[in-house]
Amino acid sequence: MADKVLMKGNEAIAEAAIIAGCRHYFGYPITPQTEIAAYMAKKMPKIGGTFLQAESEIAAINMVYGVASAGRRVMTSSSSPGISLKSEGLSYLAGADLPALVVNVQRGGPGLGGIQPSQSDYFQATRGGGHGDYRMIVLAPSSVQEMAELTVKGFELADKYRMTSMILADGTMGQMMEPVSLDLEVAPAPEKPWATTGTKMKRKHNIINSLFLTPDELERYNFERYDRYKKIEESEALYEEYLTDDAEICIAAFGIASRVSRNAIDEARKIGIKVGMIRPVTLWPFPSAPFKKALKTVKTFISVELSMGQMIEDVRLSTDCKVPVILCNRVGGVIPSPDEVFECIKNAAENGGVE
Amino acid sequence: MSTRQFLFSGFGGQGILFAGKFMAYKGLTEGKNVSWLPSYGPEMRGGTASCSVIIGDSPVGSPIVSKPDILIAMNLPSLDRYEEAVVPGGMIFLDSSLIERKVKRDDVTVYEIPATRLAGENGFPTLANMIIIGKILKELDESQPDAVEAALGKVISAKHADMKDVNRRAISLGASL
């Protein structure tokens, strides 16, 4: 414990990004993620990096496009309404196959919504807020330690697959402090022969572009991209299981919802209910395998979410709707209490999943 | 001690978040699992600040304290809002120089500390929070000087090291009550 420091989740993301070799940050302030920008503003000038508060979220994401084109690790961060503004840029990053890290510390929506925690950007993150066929690797931390570790992982995966990684956190994850070890292992960034780093008169110039007016060519790029996505789905899904061995009821929850659920599970176990949890760490690729495996013992799934029911669709898809999947949710910035989740578990145990 | 849930609440400017941070750091230096979660909503801008602190031997689940074992109420709205939430057998520490009414519950232990008055009289008017911290540590039998010192060393940055002494004095004053 001696080497651990107390940090806010937002600060842990910023420090981990610097440790991962990110020297370029572009952002625009919005609660509840502003500490990321504040941290970068303080640190980047001291280490020869760039901190730039852009005139808007749209400007910031296009600056990210520029640095990513030049082959350097780069990030931006925002919260829900700001991510909507960035969505055009996310689509362009995907279309140009550029690696970048984008952080969304979610708040309640839609619209300007509120500033309290939410998980209602799940669809936007996993299905793409921007246009066109594309995916982002979506990482969902559930502790300050994971805010740091998944930031590093996000950069690594982005470089490996030439695509955007998104950290999908929420207001509590961003604002809470927990002990964190910053002794993080970082794999060196791979060579980027495609980047616009100067030809030195030794090669043909590289072009970074997302415009392809020939349908055959555009189709080929889409097919190629989805071959890559398939590899990611096969090899990069991450999850954590909690007491699933004998579970008849299984909670699916990520981020703050998984923390609340853990308390509820411990209480339910005390009265003999066989309940466990699968916590997706990657939301895309969604970890379907543990859900399929859980069907051996599980009679009911409960999706605990701070949304009107978004991840629940992936739980149903992963289990081919073979058993009931119930939604246990609060929205608008309200976080379900462990008691509410406990009641949901108890109902499922008594009624066998009938809503 | 397995897990202890603290809820600190008061006006913005009373050092609510700092007091919570001190307790969290104290837990950290003692090798405990800790979490600290501030209110960051509009109420913070309107004057009320609160923070949830959990200190325990096992990993912290939800970082949100909705049923505190220990409530620290530094103004009347905080006591009004959270008194009922305290677990039976829990503790309420309140600043009796700012809260005139009595606690209604009879199943909790109440400590009335005239912290704001004492802080003013002793020349550190902004440290009513740390006087209350001192009292909490005493009642929990956790006021060992080296543990306090370790936490102060973490929570006060090197830049503000000159503030350590006055914080130390406020804590000892609280612990002497």
Interface residues (C-beta under 8 A of the other chain):
Chain A: M1 K4 L6 T31 P32 I115 Q116 G171 T172 Q175 M176 M177 E178 P179 I256 R259 V260 R262 N263 D266 G333 I335 S337 P338
Chain B: K21 A24 Y25 L28 G31 N33 V34 S35 W36 L37 P38 Y40 G41 P42 V60 G61 S62 P63 I64 S66 K154
